[in-house]
Structure formats: structure tokens, C-alpha cells
Amino acid sequence: MKHFRKVFAAFATAALVLSSACSGGQPAADGTVSAQQQTADADKTSVTSDTLYVKKVNGIPDDFLMGCDISSVIALEKAGTKFYNSSGEEADLFAVLAENGVNCIRVRVWNDPFDKEGNGYGGGNCDTETACIIGKRAADAGMKLLVDFHYSDFWADPSKQMCPKAWEGMEIEEKKEALYEFTKDSLSKLKAAGADIAMVQLGNETNGKMSGEKIWMNIYYLMDAGSRAVREVLPDALVAVHFTNPESVDNMLNYASKLAYYELDYDVFATSYYPYWHGTLDNLTSVLKQVNEKYGKKVMVAETSYAYTLDDGDGSGNSIGEVVNYEKPYPFTVQGQSRELRDIIEAVVNTGDCGIGVFWWEPAWLPVPGESWEERSALWEQYGAGWASSYAAEYDPDDAGKYYGGSSWENQAMFGFDGKPLESLKTWALVRTGNEIEAVPDAIKDSELSVKLGEPVTLPDKVYAIYTDGSEQAIDVTWEAADLEAMTNGEPQTYTIKGTAGGMDTVCRVAMVDANYTVNYSFEEEDRSMWTIENISDKTTQIDYQKKALDAVTGDYALHFWGEKGTEFRAYQIVTGIPAGTYTLTASIQGGDGGDDQDIYIYAAVNDVWLTDTAELSGYAVWQHPKVWDIRVNEGDSVTIGVYVKAGNGSWGTIDDFLLNPQKGEAPPADDNPSI
């Protein structure tokens, strides 16, 4: 997914003078405070805003890391992208960040993001040489550096942990030695370049995979090699590990448990947290506190971001766009972006003394200049300023090789498409002092309706305005004309109706649906007692009702499963009170790592007649929609509907939307609708 100055007097927060990532800003042994610290304290109120509402976060440590990952900056500058300060003057990006309270820069390091002809793969072409330039510029601006080793030649994340080209075919003993030497050499070069390294990250979002390895013992060997290199070159730097999906608490605690079992030498347990996908902030605080309490590690958020607009600045498409299949806890506005950052900082601070920082991912990854796709594409290809270039096809043919292009993140940056800083950038400084000005309307909440075909559609006469302080108030709304009668007499589909309220735009999404006799068909209602789940032989590690809109078809919830050593379970309900007739049953399932020996099907049973249709785990968000036809129901019959899943080690996925509908049309040939 994912595809992100100088002198202390310019800094807006006391965290800018750090003797180390977690010990700076403290009084000297004689009780005095350094001159730099006094200057930083005096500058805490130097950042102001007439429009941004920021509630103060109490208890932020002076040495709390207010960080930004700007790994793409060198490629962007080469391509002609410019940055400006709050006065509208062209300025150095590092200086602008520092002036607004940022005190640490995160930079990713890939082993060899180039083909044999020297053409870069893109994403900033972030090799050690590029990291040295960024590290030196950060130090010149008074900022620390977090070095994020991906131990790959290109993007590493939970779905993609590829081995560097140079390490292909190595046995684990040889690979760990290669990783040790690469880490040691890179850190030595960064140190010689003048970077002030506070922390080193051993891998990026390593959820059970790293650098081509999938066995925890081998992952430990690699992390241990990296840790030893850090301790040797930078004995005062913190060593961090990095995972993601904190909404999956058991998985997160399992990662920490594995590292404790192998006795990995590290200091910081870091997670990504994107509110679209990763659960609640209360859960984030809770899981990080549990890691600290059980294993004694410091904790932080290594990546976060939030969109301030849904506009696309370079024609390349964005990770967060118009299709709303994700959580939207804040408006997509500058104020909404600020609230997200403020609340995540508070969530980490609320973990206690163990919470050491928050990093925004690529707040400056802006569009490159160009009036046409062709002009921008030439710059992405030449300088690696897009998320991937065509040259990456040799290393990552199935993803980058097909979908290469520009930035997918510019609508989540903290700068406008024109390079001028957004007011939300000031949040880094203002969370320390607060800026609680008069709250005004900021956005209008979208409305959602689900209406059965044949029933009248009544649009709401009021909607909720979201204010800059996060409060909500109902206000009148005016909807554009829509043929509501045609909607109720038409086919199942979702209609989007535009409206205005309080001078702002809003929409109502009306889902016209068939009559569905499944109770709590999408698991949205809190009472799920009508569903029975059988974990056969307790094989499946985790089965739960997960709140994560991106992994659901309708609403927020879906039935989630994961099996470290395989999965085998069934989930079903008995439906009664159905009118006599013929019905179909459909459901939706997605997931992966099922192996070659999968046995997955949905079923409907009436009077010992069982009908099924099969599905398989084909990859993340690759939804399959099996359908059972010709379910014949007589008056008084009950129908058992459900799903059976049996899959291999590490299998995972979600199941949603069980639809028991009156049948329309003829069933397909019998071979496509087997019975058992």
C-alpha cells in the first residue's frame, strides 16, 4: 500500500535539541539547562495559526520525536519540484519542517534500486548515497535521523519482502553476513557524511517476512546481524523493529513474543498506523502499552498520514481516492489532517514514558512539474520521483512493472500541490501549546441509506456538520433532484445523490438492495448471536468480527480468520420465517496464503438437501463471490446457510455479505452448482 534550516533559534519546539533520541532536553547534572534548550523553550509559542484548531496534548516529553519521512525529496528536487515557507518564499524543505516543529527525519535505504544500466526503480531511488545527502541536510538543520533499512532493492511491506538481487540464492548464514556488512558499511558512510543518527530500523513492516525469509528463526538471524552492526558503528543509537496492523492485537503481541523468545537485542517496537485500516486509537495505545509492559521496549508510530483532499495532483491516481472502502474518522480537510496527527501524538504519549515518537510518511511527496502526463512521466522515469519507474519491472514485474507512475500520496502531503505548506504542518509545534480558537464548520458528514427494492426512498432532511474542534451539529440539507421512484423500481445498485448544507457539499449514498432474509448479513449489528462459529479441532489461530472497512464489502465489519498452522472452521446461521419460493445465496470472501490444498465453499441446506458453491483465497482484496442457486423453500421450512473454510499454514482472510435473496432468472448448468 503505500506506496512519503538551520540554527536552533528557528525551531518551534523544545524537542529540537537532543543529545540522543530519548535522553535530550534534560537538565545537566548540576540542574542547569543548556542555552540551546532555553532557546527551544522560548520558541514553543513562535508558531501560530488564525485558522487551525489544535487542542493541546498534555505531557509531551521534551525529547519526543516529531518526525517526517521525506525519502523522495532528492528525486523531487532534481525533477524540479519546489517548496516554500509560510511567507510564500521559496525555501529549503528541511528548514520549513524544522521551523514547524519537526525534529527528526526518517529515510528509507534500499540496497540497489537500479538496473544494470543504472536506471533507477523510482520511489526516490533511495540508496545509501541518497540517504547520506538527506542525513547531512537534516543534521545541518539541527534534526536527527532515523535510518529505515528495507533490506530489499525496492519497496518492502507485509505483502512484499523481496531479497536484494545481490543476495539471491544465499543460504541464511551467508545472507546474514551480507546484511551485517551492508548495514555496517551504510551506517559508516552516513556517519562520515555528518548525519546525526538517533535510531536505526531493522526492516520495514516485517510482519512475519523479511528479505525473502519467512521462517522466524531466519528473520531473527537477519535482525540480529543488523543489530550487531548498529551497536558496533553507533553504540548510542536506538535499534528499532517495525511491524504494522496494530488492529490485529494477537499478531502484534506474537511478533514481540517471537523476538523475546530469540532474545533479539533491540530498543524500540514500532508500528505503522493509518486510521483508514488500522483500528481505533484506543486500541493503538493499548497494544503498544502491552508490548512495553510485557517486554520492556520503547514504542512509537513509525508511519502515519491522512488525506486533506481527494484531488489528484499528477494524474497518476492516489492510494486514498474517491472510492470509499476505508475508514474515514476525520474529514478530508486540512483541519481533519491536523486532528489526525494531533490525536496520534496523544495516543503515543498516553502509553506513558515508553512512547517516544510519531513519524508522518512522505509529507512532501508532491507532483513533479509538467502540463501533461508525458512531461511528468519523463521526469518520473529520469529521476525516480514517482512511486515506481518502468525500470522496476526487472525486480518487481507483477506490481511496479505493471502499475508504475507518479506519486500516489500527494493528497496526504502537508504541502499543497504548489509546494506551499498547509496550516496542518504547524500541528507539530502547536500540539505542545494548543491553539484552541473559535470552532467553525469544517465539513459535512456523508449520509448512507440502505433501502429494499419496492420500498420508498426518503432522503434525510438534516445532516451533520463537523466543526474544527471535532464536535458535530445537525443542520438542514438541500438535495439535488433525483428520480427516487425509478430507484425503488430499478435494479440493485448504489446511487450517489449530491447536496449542500451550510454552504458545503455533501453526498447521500443510497444502496437499493434485494430483499435479504439473512439476519445481520454483514455482521454490522453488535448482536451476532444468530451466527454460530465452529473452530474445528481448534485449528484456526484467530476468528473474530473485525472492524476494518477496507477488508469488508458492506459497512465496517467482516468475519476475519487467520491460522498460523492452517485454518479449518465453519460459520452458519439458521434462517426461519421465509416465504415459500426459490432463493439464491451469495457471500464474499478474500484472503491469501491458502496453499494448493484449499477446501472452501458456501452452503445452503433445506430438509437435508445441501447445495454449495466453491471459492478460494486468491490474494488480498481479490474478492470472490460464490453463489448457490435453486434453494427451494416450502412454507415453514428453515434454511441453514454458512461457509466452510479449510486452508494451509498462514492462511488468512475475511468473509462478508451473506445474501439470501429471492431468485431471479434461471440457474446456470448443474455442474456450476454442485450439491453434497
Backbone hydrogen bonds, N-H to C=O, Kabsch-Sander energy under -0.5 kcal/mol:
donor,donor_aa,acceptor,acceptor_aa,energy
7,V,5,R,-0.5
10,A,7,V,-1.5
11,F,8,F,-1.9
12,A,98,A,-0.9
16,L,13,T,-1.5
17,V,14,A,-0.9
18,L,16,L,-0.9
23,S,20,S,-0.8
24,G,20,S,-1.2
25,G,17,V,-0.5
26,Q,23,S,-0.7
28,A,32,T,-3.0
31,G,28,A,-2.5
38,Q,34,S,-2.3
39,T,35,A,-2.3
40,A,36,Q,-2.6
41,D,37,Q,-2.7
42,A,38,Q,-2.2
43,D,39,T,-1.4
44,K,41,D,-1.3
45,T,42,A,-0.6
46,S,43,D,-2.0
48,T,46,S,-0.5
53,Y,51,T,-0.5
54,V,52,L,-0.6
54,V,435,N,-1.3
57,V,431,V,-2.8
58,N,56,K,-0.7
60,I,57,V,-0.7
64,F,61,P,-1.7
65,L,356,I,-3.1
66,M,64,F,-0.7
67,G,65,L,-0.9
67,G,358,V,-3.0
68,C,104,C,-1.8
69,D,360,W,-3.1
70,I,68,C,-0.7
70,I,106,R,-1.2
73,V,70,I,-2.0
76,L,72,S,-2.3
77,E,73,V,-2.7
78,K,74,I,-2.2
79,A,75,A,-1.7
80,G,77,E,-1.2
81,T,76,L,-2.5
84,Y,419,G,-2.1
85,N,89,E,-2.5
88,G,85,N,-2.1
91,A,83,F,-2.6
96,V,92,D,-2.1
97,L,93,L,-2.5
98,A,94,F,-2.3
99,E,95,A,-2.5
100,N,96,V,-0.9
100,N,97,L,-0.9
101,G,98,A,-1.7
102,V,97,L,-2.2
103,N,66,M,-2.3
104,C,66,M,-1.3
105,I,144,K,-2.4
106,R,68,C,-2.6
107,V,146,L,-2.5
109,V,148,D,-2.6
110,W,126,C,-3.5
111,N,152,S,-2.5
114,F,112,D,-1.5
115,D,119,N,-2.2
118,G,115,D,-1.9
121,Y,113,P,-2.4
123,G,386,G,-3.5
124,G,384,G,-3.1
125,N,122,G,-1.6
127,D,125,N,-1.9
131,A,127,D,-2.2
132,C,128,T,-2.2
133,I,129,E,-1.6
134,I,130,T,-2.2
135,G,131,A,-3.0
136,K,132,C,-2.3
137,R,133,I,-2.1
138,A,134,I,-2.4
139,A,135,G,-2.2
140,D,136,K,-2.4
141,A,137,R,-1.2
142,G,139,A,-1.8
143,M,138,A,-3.1
144,K,103,N,-2.3
145,L,196,D,-1.7
146,L,105,I,-3.0
147,V,145,L,-0.5
147,V,199,M,-2.4
148,D,107,V,-3.1
148,D,146,L,-0.6
149,F,147,V,-0.8
149,F,201,Q,-1.8
150,H,109,V,-2.1
150,H,148,D,-0.6
151,Y,109,V,-0.7
157,D,160,K,-2.3
160,K,157,D,-1.8
167,W,164,P,-1.5
168,E,164,P,-0.6
168,E,165,K,-1.3
170,M,167,W,-2.0
175,K,171,E,-2.7
176,K,172,I,-2.7
177,E,173,E,-1.3
178,A,174,E,-2.1
179,L,175,K,-2.6
180,Y,176,K,-2.2
181,E,177,E,-2.3
182,F,178,A,-2.5
183,T,179,L,-2.7
184,K,180,Y,-2.5
185,D,181,E,-2.7
186,S,182,F,-2.6
187,L,183,T,-2.6
188,S,184,K,-2.0
189,K,185,D,-2.0
190,L,186,S,-2.4
191,K,187,L,-2.6
192,A,188,S,-2.3
193,A,189,K,-1.8
194,G,190,L,-0.6
194,G,191,K,-1.1
195,A,190,L,-2.1
197,I,195,A,-1.0
198,A,145,L,-2.4
198,A,196,D,-0.5
199,M,145,L,-1.5
200,V,238,L,-2.5
201,Q,147,V,-3.6
202,L,240,A,-2.8
203,G,149,F,-1.5
203,G,201,Q,-1.2
206,T,242,H,-2.4
207,N,205,E,-1.7
208,G,206,T,-2.3
210,M,213,E,-2.1
212,G,161,Q,-2.2
213,E,210,M,-2.7
219,I,215,I,-2.4
220,Y,216,W,-2.9
221,Y,217,M,-2.2
222,L,218,N,-2.1
223,M,219,I,-2.7
224,D,220,Y,-3.3
225,A,221,Y,-1.9
226,G,222,L,-2.2
227,S,223,M,-2.8
228,R,224,D,-2.6
229,A,225,A,-1.7
230,V,226,G,-2.1
231,R,227,S,-2.6
232,E,228,R,-1.7
233,V,229,A,-2.4
234,L,230,V,-3.3
237,A,234,L,-1.7
238,L,198,A,-2.6
240,A,200,V,-3.0
240,A,238,L,-0.5
241,V,268,V,-2.4
243,F,270,A,-2.4
248,S,245,N,-1.8
249,V,247,E,-1.3
252,M,248,S,-2.3
253,L,249,V,-2.7
254,N,250,D,-1.9
255,Y,251,N,-2.2
256,A,252,M,-2.0
257,S,253,L,-2.3
258,K,254,N,-2.6
259,L,255,Y,-2.0
260,A,256,A,-1.9
261,Y,257,S,-2.6
262,Y,258,K,-2.0
263,E,260,A,-0.6
264,L,259,L,-2.4
266,Y,264,L,-1.0
267,D,239,V,-2.9
268,V,239,V,-2.3
269,F,298,K,-3.3
270,A,241,V,-2.5
270,A,268,V,-0.7
271,T,300,M,-1.8
272,S,243,F,-1.4
273,Y,303,E,-2.8
277,W,274,Y,-2.0
278,H,274,Y,-2.3
284,L,280,T,-1.8
285,T,281,L,-2.6
286,S,282,D,-2.3
287,V,283,N,-2.9
288,L,284,L,-2.0
289,K,285,T,-2.3
290,Q,286,S,-2.2
291,V,287,V,-1.9
292,N,288,L,-2.1
293,E,289,K,-3.0
294,K,290,Q,-2.4
295,Y,291,V,-2.3
296,G,292,N,-2.4
297,K,291,V,-0.6
298,K,267,D,-2.4
299,V,354,C,-2.5
300,M,269,F,-1.2
301,V,357,G,-2.0
302,A,271,T,-2.2
302,A,300,M,-0.7
303,E,271,T,-0.9
304,T,359,F,-0.6
308,Y,411,N,-2.3
309,T,411,N,-0.9
313,G,311,D,-0.5
319,S,408,S,-2.4
321,G,319,S,-0.6
324,V,322,E,-0.6
325,N,323,V,-1.5
327,E,276,Y,-2.2
333,T,331,P,-1.9
337,Q,333,T,-2.4
338,S,334,V,-2.0
339,R,335,Q,-2.5
340,E,336,G,-2.1
341,L,337,Q,-2.0
342,R,338,S,-2.8
343,D,339,R,-2.6
344,I,340,E,-1.9
345,I,341,L,-2.4
346,E,342,R,-2.0
347,A,343,D,-2.2
348,V,344,I,-2.1
349,V,345,I,-2.5
350,N,346,E,-2.4
351,T,348,V,-1.5
352,G,349,V,-1.9
355,G,352,G,-1.6
356,I,299,V,-2.5
356,I,354,C,-0.6
358,V,65,L,-2.4
359,F,301,V,-1.6
360,W,67,G,-2.6
361,W,304,T,-3.0
362,E,69,D,-1.4
362,E,360,W,-0.7
364,A,4,F,-0.7
365,W,362,E,-1.1
366,L,364,A,-1.8
376,R,372,S,-2.2
377,S,373,W,-3.2
378,A,374,E,-1.8
379,L,375,E,-1.2
380,W,376,R,-2.3
381,E,377,S,-2.4
382,Q,378,A,-2.2
383,Y,379,L,-2.6
384,G,380,W,-1.6
385,A,379,L,-0.6
387,W,406,G,-1.9
388,A,405,G,-1.3
389,S,121,Y,-3.1
392,A,389,S,-1.5
393,A,390,S,-1.6
394,E,391,Y,-1.1
395,Y,392,A,-1.3
396,D,392,A,-3.0
399,D,396,D,-0.8
401,G,396,D,-2.5
402,K,399,D,-1.3
403,Y,399,D,-2.7
404,Y,400,A,-1.0
405,G,388,A,-1.5
412,Q,409,W,-2.6
413,A,410,E,-1.0
414,M,363,P,-2.7
416,G,420,K,-3.1
419,G,416,G,-2.4
422,L,414,M,-2.5
425,L,422,L,-1.6
426,K,423,E,-1.8
427,T,424,S,-1.8
428,W,425,L,-1.0
429,A,100,N,-0.7
429,A,426,K,-1.0
430,L,426,K,-2.6
431,V,427,T,-2.1
432,R,429,A,-1.4
433,T,429,A,-0.6
434,G,430,L,-3.7
435,N,54,V,-4.0
437,I,435,N,-1.8
442,D,466,I,-3.4
443,A,466,I,-1.6
445,K,464,Y,-2.9
447,S,507,V,-2.5
449,L,509,R,-2.7
451,V,511,A,-2.7
453,L,513,V,-2.8
454,G,488,T,-1.9
455,E,452,K,-2.2
458,T,456,P,-0.6
459,L,457,V,-0.5
463,V,475,I,-2.6
465,A,463,V,-0.5
465,A,473,Q,-3.1
466,I,443,A,-3.4
467,Y,465,A,-0.6
467,Y,471,S,-3.1
468,T,440,V,-2.2
470,G,467,Y,-2.2
473,Q,465,A,-1.8
475,I,463,V,-3.2
477,V,461,D,-1.4
478,T,500,T,-2.5
480,E,498,K,-2.8
484,L,482,A,-1.6
487,M,483,D,-1.5
488,T,484,L,-2.0
489,N,485,E,-1.5
490,G,487,M,-1.0
493,Q,512,M,-0.9
495,Y,510,V,-2.9
497,I,495,Y,-0.5
497,I,508,C,-2.7
499,G,506,T,-2.5
500,T,478,T,-2.3
501,A,504,M,-2.5
504,M,501,A,-1.8
506,T,499,G,-2.2
508,C,497,I,-2.5
509,R,447,S,-2.8
510,V,495,Y,-3.1
510,V,508,C,-0.7
511,A,449,L,-3.1
511,A,509,R,-0.7
512,M,493,Q,-2.9
512,M,510,V,-0.7
513,V,451,V,-2.5
513,V,511,A,-0.6
517,Y,660,L,-2.2
521,Y,518,T,-0.7
523,F,520,N,-1.4
528,R,526,E,-0.9
531,W,528,R,-1.9
532,T,572,Y,-3.1
534,E,570,R,-3.0
535,N,533,I,-0.6
536,I,534,E,-1.2
536,I,568,E,-0.9
538,D,535,N,-2.3
539,K,536,I,-1.8
542,Q,562,W,-2.6
544,D,560,H,-2.2
546,Q,544,D,-1.0
546,Q,558,A,-2.1
548,K,546,Q,-1.0
548,K,556,D,-2.9
551,D,548,K,-1.7
552,A,549,A,-1.6
558,A,546,Q,-1.5
559,L,655,I,-2.7
560,H,544,D,-3.4
560,H,558,A,-0.7
561,F,653,G,-2.4
562,W,542,Q,-2.0
563,G,651,S,-2.5
566,G,563,G,-1.3
567,T,647,A,-1.9
569,F,645,V,-2.1
570,R,534,E,-1.8
571,A,643,V,-2.0
572,Y,532,T,-2.3
573,Q,641,I,-2.3
575,V,573,Q,-0.6
575,V,639,V,-3.3
578,I,637,D,-0.6
581,G,633,V,-2.3
583,Y,631,I,-2.0
584,T,661,N,-2.7
585,L,628,V,-2.2
586,T,659,L,-1.8
587,A,626,P,-1.3
588,S,656,D,-2.5
589,I,624,Q,-2.2
590,Q,654,T,-2.1
591,G,619,G,-1.0
592,G,652,W,-1.5
598,Q,596,D,-0.5
599,D,646,K,-2.8
600,I,615,A,-0.5
601,Y,644,Y,-2.2
602,I,613,D,-2.4
603,Y,642,G,-2.4
604,A,611,L,-2.2
605,A,640,T,-2.4
606,V,609,V,-2.2
609,V,606,V,-1.7
610,W,608,D,-0.7
611,L,604,A,-2.5
612,T,674,P,-2.6
613,D,602,I,-1.6
615,A,600,I,-2.0
618,S,616,E,-0.8
619,G,591,G,-3.4
622,V,619,G,-1.9
623,W,621,A,-1.4
624,Q,589,I,-2.6
628,V,585,L,-3.2
631,I,583,Y,-2.6
632,R,630,D,-1.0
633,V,581,G,-3.0
633,V,631,I,-0.6
637,D,634,N,-2.4
639,V,575,V,-2.6
640,T,605,A,-2.4
641,I,573,Q,-2.5
641,I,639,V,-0.6
642,G,603,Y,-2.0
643,V,571,A,-2.3
644,Y,601,Y,-2.9
645,V,569,F,-2.7
646,K,599,D,-0.9
647,A,567,T,-2.1
648,G,594,G,-2.5
650,G,563,G,-2.0
651,S,563,G,-0.6
651,S,648,G,-1.9
652,W,592,G,-1.8
653,G,561,F,-2.0
654,T,590,Q,-2.3
655,I,559,L,-2.2
656,D,588,S,-2.6
658,F,521,Y,-2.0
659,L,586,T,-2.7
659,L,657,D,-0.8
660,L,658,F,-0.6
661,N,584,T,-1.8
661,N,659,L,-0.9
663,Q,582,T,-2.9
672,D,669,P,-1.8
673,N,670,A,-2.1
676,I,610,W,-1.1
